[in-house]
Amino acid sequence: MNAALFPDVVVNGETIPLAAIAAEAQNHSAPKDKPGIAWRKAAQALAIRALLLQEARRRGLVPDPLELAPGRFETEDEALIRALLEQALTIAPVREEEVRAEWAKDPARYRSAPLWDVSHILVACDPRDVIAREAAQARARGILAGLEGDAKGFASAARQSDCGSKAAGGHLGQIGPGDTVPEFEAALRGLPEGGITPAPVLSRHGWHIIRLNATAAGQVLPFESLRPRIAEALEKAAWARASRGFVEHLAAGARITGASLAPI
């Protein structure tokens, strides 16, 4: 291990094992050519964890793990940190006027999910099979070229589809976000009403030629239906701010080497 690149992380005399940092680094994103960023994020996260656990023990707190799901409990360290934050932080209740002011900033951003009326033609293949994938792509391109952008002929062309929807002219009906595979939805979001994808779209099922028949935009939701969600978001934001402030307070009186608590 290169000591200059990966120095020991010591928090108030407690050394965090390099193996623990290496394991934690798997949970942090970084550009492929900059793995050191993931390491620094991991070192920072474990330094903060050490600070909180040291303070919890200094206060004499005793872990009382909660059951997070049937048969799954907090670790003792997680329980200690939770107990510490519950004791140390005081979060003022969110006021009604705060919730309403947050909603009033832009009511239009709170909408129900849109609905898309969609048709498609599928040329099925296993994308992992290079030969089959390329053959299916060539077939899909041929079908698309035959359409020449003519949406009216889509239903007829859909008779060549490998999807059961070919019996309905390729019509899938109305779908919403998350109802289909990500590649299909991404292509769909880029289409105008009546538009057809300019090239076949590959998914785990094969190549799709997609037509967006119509869009029903999501409706602006009324304040009363949103109030609990907005209040919860404001409470979480306040909790996060208070937690950061508490960690900064602990760090100001701590001796930390090998890790920075500044934003990465």
Summary of the structure (lengths in Angstrom):
residues: 264
radius of gyration: 27.1
end to end distance: 22.2
largest distance: 75.6
contacts: 700
relative contact order: 0.16
helix: 48%
strand: 17%
